[in-house]
Each structure stands twice: as structure tokens, then as C-alpha cells.
């Protein structure tokens, strides 16, 4: 397993309902204590090694119910991320036509409380994951890697230049979802 990079002091926090578009390949984003919510990272590599670009969103709802749902919902977050990343790719003259040509990583979607009867309507974590899979499938995109479900929160760090997404379950060990092997 690759060694996790040292987290820089200037890491950019991504709180629930927020998203960030990379302005530099050398940015690092962090979402903390992601539980039933879902962190979605969309990444693509630039023309040169270490010239990655991407976006990260920390959503709380499977789908938008109003125009004011903003980045709280899976569907609006993914649509916004795709639109903004395609504009960034065009600006940097990188040939990317759709989200289907990008890497997508998911983390979170935990079920922190068990309710009797297996009522999926109460399990917002799995509903968030299912909504992301449905949206991506409808846009001919695949999930590159994911760390979802279970019953504990996770911290997520996205290293843009390397295209690495690191997930650390609370009380657990660091694990890389994606990115090149490192020494």
C-alpha cells in the first residue's frame, strides 16, 4: 500500500453542503467526520504528471427537492461539478468531453443508527450512495473506487496533484481509494 502523504497545514476544509473546485494541482481538501453524508470526488489528470484537476463535494441528501437544495444534494452537486470541471478543462485546453472520462470516488454513506424493519427510507447513507450510482450511470460514468456503508464516520482527504483520495475511518487505519502507487 502506498504511504499517505503528510497533510499540509493549508488543507482546505469541505463542510457538509459545500464543494470546492481545485484552483491549483497542489491543493489538498479534507472533509471530516463524514457519516450518512457522502463525499464525492471527481478527478481528471492534466497534460503533465502531477497536473491533476478535480472537485470535491460533501452532500447530505440523495436528491434536490427545491431550487434551494444547492450542494446539499447528490444530483445538483454532481451536475455542478461536471459543468465546472468541463469548463476548467476547456480553459486549460484539455480534451475531456464528459464526466464519463473522469475518475469518480465516493466515501461515506454510513448507517449510524439501526431502525427495526429494515426501512431504507430511514437509511439516508445508503440512499445517498444509491443516488450517486444512479446519476453516474445515467451519465455513462463509473465509480472508480468507494469506501461506503458500514456504521462509522470517516475523514476524507483529496490530494489533487496525485489524484489520491485517502479515507480514514474514525478509530481505523488510513486507506487510499485511488492514485498512483507511491513509495
C-alpha positions as CSV (number, residue, x, y, z in Angstrom):
1,X,0.0,0.0,0.0
2,X,1.3,3.5,-0.8
3,X,2.4,5.7,2.1
4,X,0.0,8.5,2.9
5,X,1.5,12.0,2.1
6,X,2.0,14.4,5.0
7,X,-1.1,16.5,5.3
8,X,-0.1,20.2,4.7
9,X,-1.0,22.9,7.1
10,X,-3.1,24.8,4.5
11,X,-5.6,22.0,3.8
12,X,-9.0,23.3,2.6
13,X,-11.9,22.1,4.7
14,X,-15.1,21.0,3.0
15,X,-18.1,21.1,5.3
16,X,-21.5,19.5,4.7
17,X,-23.3,21.2,1.9
18,X,-20.1,22.7,0.5
19,X,-18.0,21.9,-2.5
20,X,-14.6,23.0,-3.8
21,X,-13.1,23.2,-7.3
22,X,-9.4,22.9,-7.5
23,X,-7.7,26.1,-8.4
24,X,-4.2,24.5,-8.3
25,X,-3.0,21.0,-8.7
26,X,-1.2,21.3,-5.4
27,X,-4.3,21.7,-3.2
28,X,-5.5,19.3,-0.6
29,X,-9.1,19.1,0.5
30,X,-10.4,17.5,3.7
31,X,-13.9,16.5,4.8
32,X,-14.1,15.4,8.4
33,X,-16.5,13.0,10.2
34,X,-18.4,12.0,7.1
35,X,-21.1,9.7,8.2
36,X,-24.5,9.4,6.5
37,X,-23.5,12.2,4.2
38,X,-21.4,11.4,1.1
39,X,-18.2,12.9,-0.1
40,X,-17.9,12.8,-3.9
41,X,-14.6,13.5,-5.6
42,X,-14.4,13.9,-9.4
43,X,-10.8,14.0,-10.8
44,X,-9.0,14.0,-14.1
45,X,-5.4,14.2,-15.0
46,X,-3.9,17.2,-16.9
47,X,-1.4,17.0,-19.7
48,X,1.6,16.7,-17.4
49,X,2.2,14.3,-14.5
50,X,1.1,15.9,-11.2
51,X,-1.2,18.3,-13.1
52,X,-4.5,16.9,-11.8
53,X,-7.7,18.8,-11.5
54,X,-10.8,18.0,-9.6
55,X,-13.7,18.9,-7.4
56,X,-15.0,17.6,-4.1
57,X,-18.5,17.9,-2.6
58,X,-19.8,16.9,0.8
59,X,-23.6,16.2,0.3
60,X,-26.3,15.3,2.8
61,X,-29.4,14.4,0.6
62,X,-30.0,11.9,-2.2
63,X,-31.8,14.4,-4.5
64,X,-32.7,18.1,-4.6
65,X,-36.3,18.8,-3.6
66,X,-36.2,22.5,-4.3
67,X,-34.1,25.0,-6.3
68,X,-32.6,26.0,-2.9
69,X,-31.1,22.5,-2.2
70,X,-27.8,23.7,-3.6
71,X,-24.8,21.5,-2.9
72,X,-26.7,19.5,-0.2
73,X,-28.0,17.0,-2.7
74,X,-26.2,14.4,-4.8
75,X,-27.8,15.3,-8.1
76,X,-27.2,19.0,-8.0
77,X,-23.6,18.5,-6.7
78,X,-22.6,16.1,-9.4
79,X,-24.1,18.2,-12.2
80,X,-22.4,21.3,-10.9
81,X,-19.1,19.5,-10.5
82,X,-19.2,18.1,-14.1
83,X,-20.1,21.5,-15.5
84,X,-17.4,23.4,-13.7
85,X,-14.7,20.7,-14.4
86,X,-15.6,20.7,-18.1
87,X,-15.2,24.5,-18.2
88,X,-11.9,24.2,-16.4
89,X,-10.7,21.5,-18.8
90,X,-11.6,23.7,-21.8
91,X,-9.9,26.7,-20.3
92,X,-6.7,24.6,-19.9
93,X,-7.2,23.1,-23.3
94,X,-7.5,19.5,-22.0
95,X,-9.8,17.2,-24.1
96,X,-12.4,16.0,-21.7
97,X,-16.0,15.7,-23.0
98,X,-18.0,14.5,-20.0
99,X,-17.9,13.0,-16.5
100,X,-17.6,9.6,-18.1
101,X,-14.0,10.4,-18.9
102,X,-13.2,11.4,-15.3
103,X,-12.5,9.4,-12.2
104,X,-15.2,9.4,-9.5
105,X,-14.7,8.4,-5.9
106,X,-17.3,8.1,-3.1
107,X,-16.8,7.9,0.6
108,X,-19.4,8.0,3.5
109,X,-22.9,6.8,3.3
110,X,-22.7,5.2,6.7
111,X,-25.7,3.9,8.7
112,X,-25.1,5.2,12.2
113,X,-28.5,4.2,13.7
114,X,-30.2,0.8,13.2
115,X,-34.0,1.0,13.0
116,X,-36.3,-2.0,13.1
117,X,-37.9,-3.4,10.0
118,X,-35.0,-2.5,7.6
119,X,-36.7,0.7,6.5
120,X,-34.4,2.0,3.7
121,X,-36.2,5.4,3.8
122,X,-34.5,6.0,7.2
123,X,-31.1,5.0,6.0
124,X,-30.0,8.2,4.4
125,X,-26.5,6.9,3.9
126,X,-27.4,4.1,1.6
127,X,-29.9,6.3,-0.2
128,X,-27.1,8.9,-0.9
129,X,-24.8,6.2,-2.3
130,X,-27.6,4.7,-4.5
131,X,-28.5,8.2,-5.8
132,X,-24.8,8.8,-6.8
133,X,-24.6,5.5,-8.6
134,X,-27.9,6.2,-10.4
135,X,-26.8,9.7,-11.5
136,X,-23.4,8.5,-12.7
137,X,-25.0,5.5,-14.6
138,X,-27.4,7.9,-16.3
139,X,-24.3,9.9,-17.5
140,X,-22.4,6.8,-18.5
141,X,-19.8,7.2,-15.8
142,X,-18.5,4.6,-13.4
143,X,-17.4,4.9,-9.8
144,X,-13.6,4.3,-9.8
145,X,-13.5,3.4,-6.1
146,X,-15.5,3.8,-3.0
147,X,-15.5,3.4,0.8
148,X,-19.2,3.5,1.7
149,X,-21.7,2.0,4.1
150,X,-20.8,0.4,7.4
151,X,-21.6,2.1,10.7
152,X,-18.9,4.7,11.4
153,X,-17.8,8.1,10.2
154,X,-14.7,8.7,8.1
155,X,-12.3,11.5,7.4
156,X,-11.5,12.0,3.7
157,X,-8.5,13.8,2.1
158,X,-8.2,14.5,-1.6
159,X,-4.7,15.3,-2.9
160,X,-5.4,16.9,-6.3
161,X,-1.9,16.7,-7.9
162,X,-1.6,12.9,-7.3
163,X,-5.3,12.1,-7.8
164,X,-5.3,10.3,-4.4
165,X,-8.3,10.0,-2.2
166,X,-7.4,8.9,1.4
167,X,-10.1,7.6,3.7
168,X,-9.6,7.1,7.4
169,X,-12.5,5.5,9.4
170,X,-12.7,7.0,12.9
171,X,-10.7,4.7,15.0
172,X,-9.3,2.9,11.9
173,X,-6.4,2.8,9.6
174,X,-5.7,5.1,6.6
175,X,-6.6,3.6,3.2
176,X,-6.1,5.0,-0.3
177,X,-9.0,4.8,-2.6
178,X,-7.1,5.8,-5.7
179,X,-4.0,7.3,-7.1
180,X,-0.6,6.1,-8.3
181,X,1.4,3.8,-6.2
182,X,3.9,5.8,-4.1
183,X,6.9,4.8,-2.1
